[in-house]
């Protein structure tokens, strides 16, 4: 055993250094494949992108696994396959890619690609997405609360999330303008079924909300 003040034998340090170098050399092709795939998709060569990203994903590179999931979900460079998309999305531990979380939620919510429909799981994924500040996820969380899908119906929570989305419709050229406009219409309907106190509570929650990690 090594006591206080002891030093590693030189031979052990040599082996550690060699193993580290081997790890670096093994990692280079993984990053190279992924970057090559990014360059290919910029040139419009989606099939090469798929080949390169699949190689990186099979080596366990999380960014490539998520990107490969996107290709399968949208059918880019490969026939659309929701089950495969879900498989690759779920290989990433603690998945935090907003688009991946929303797509996973959509697969479970609709039972796409033969995946068993699971509204509770879909809600959990949308909520994770929403808490990252992604407006698409926030819209779906509001929808699930308003309809009682996978979660108990809660108009206060629904109004809070829809109000977060609607605020984006006031930002010019925002990609979620259409979702924001739809959220505004839903908000008007929700308010007709809520008391002033409930509306006030929802707006207070909206003011207090912060993305996870802040």
N, C-alpha and C positions, 0 to 999 in steps of 0.2 A: 504493500500500500504506500501511497505517497503522503508523507506528512507535511506539516506546515514548513514552507521554505524549500520543499523538494522540487526538483526539476524533472521534466520529462526526459527520458533517455533520448539521445540524438537519433537513434534508430526509429523510435516511435514517431518523432517529429517528421522524419523523412517519409514514413509511410502515410502520415496524415496529409502532408503536402502533396504527395503523389495522388492520393485519393481525391483531394480537392481539385487538382488539375484535370483528373479524369472526368470529374463531375462537370467542370467547365466545358471541356471538349464535347461531352455528350449533350450539353445544353445548347451549344451553338447551332446545330442543325435544326433544333426545335424552333428557335427564334427566327432562323433564316427562312424556314418553311413558311412561318406565319407572315413575315414581312414580304416574302415573295408573293404570297396570296393576296396581300393588301395591294401590292403593285399591280398584280394581274387584274383585280377587280376595277382598279382605276382606269385600266386600258380596255375594260369591257369584256375581259376573258373570264367569265364566271366559272367555266368548267375547270380551268387551271386553279382558280381560287379555291374551289371545292377540294381539288386533289391536295393542294398544299396545306390547307387548313385541317383537312382530315388527318394528315400525317402528324401535324403538331398536336391536334386534339388527342390522337391515339397515344401520344407520348405523355399526356397528362397536363398539357399547358392550358390553364383555365381560360385565358382570353380566347384561345383558339376553340375551346369547347363551346363557349358561349357563341362565338361567331359562326361556328358550324351549325349550332342550333338555329340561328337566324336563317342560314341558307336553306335548311330543311323546312323551317316554318313558312318561308315565303316562296319556296320553290325556285331558288336562284342557283343555276348551274347544276341542278339535280331536281328530279320530280318532287313535288311537295309531299312531305311526309311528317304529319304532326307527331306521331309516336316517336319517330327518330329525333325530332326537334326536342321533345320533352326529355328523352333519354340523355341527350348531350347537355341540355340546360341543367339537369339535375345532377350531373357529374361534378359540377362546380360546388365545392363546400361553401355554405353561407352565401349563396348567389345574391349579388347586389346590383346586377345590371338591370336598370329600370325597364328596358324593353323586353328583356328575357322574363322578368317577373310578370309583366303584363301579358306576354304571350302564353306563359305557363298558366296563368289564371284563366285566360280565354280557352285554352285547351280543356282544362278541367270543368269550366263553367258550361261548355257546350258538348262535352264528350267527343271532341274531334278525333278523327283518325282511329276510332275504335277504343280510345281511352275511356275508362269508366267515368261517367259524370260524377263530379264531387263538388257540390256547391260550397260546402264548408271549406274545403281545401282551396277552392278558387278565391273565396273571400279572404282567406289568410294571405294568399299571394298578392292579391290586389292591395290589401292593407299594408303589406311590407313595401310595395311599390309606392303607395300613396305617402307613406311616412318618409320616403326618400325625397319627397317633393315633386314626384312625377304626376303631372296633371291627368294623364290618362288613367292611372291607377286611382287617383282621387275621384274621378268621375264614376268609375265602376263601384268604388266603395260607397259613394252616395247612393247609387242605384240599388245596390244590395241592401243597404239599410232601409231605403224607402219601400222596397218590395218585400223585405224579410226573406232574402235569399241567402241561405247558409249562415244566417245570423238573425237574431230577434229583431223585428221591425222597430226602428227608432227614428222618428221624424227629426228629433233634435240633432242627432248625429248626421242624418241625411242632409239636413239643411246646412250644417257646418261644412261638410265636404263639398257640396255643390257650390256653396258660396266661395270657397277657395278656388274652385275651377272658374266660376263666373268672373272672378276678379281679373283673370287673364284675358278675358274678351275685351278689356279696355286697353290692352297693350297692342299697338299697331303691328301688323304683320306677324303676329304670334301664331305658331303652328297649331295652337289649341283654340283658335278663335271660334271655330264652329262648335266645338265641345262647350266652350264658354257660353255661347249664345243659347245652346240647348239647355245648359244648366240653368240659365236665367228663366227660361220658360217653366222648367220643373220647379224652381224655387217659388215662382208665383203660385203654382198649384199647391205646393206643400203648405204655404202660408195660410191658405184658405182653410186648412184642416188643423191649424195650430193656434194655441192661445198666445197672447202677447208675451206672457212669461216664458213660454217655450221658445218663441222666436228670439227673445232677448238672450236666453241661455245659449242657444245655438251660435249667435253672433259673438258672444263672449268667448266661447270655445274657439271660434275661428280666429279671434284676436290673439288668444293665448298660444295657438298652435305654432310649433316650430318643427322643421325637418329633423329627423333622427340624427343624432351625432352633433347637434348644435347645443 
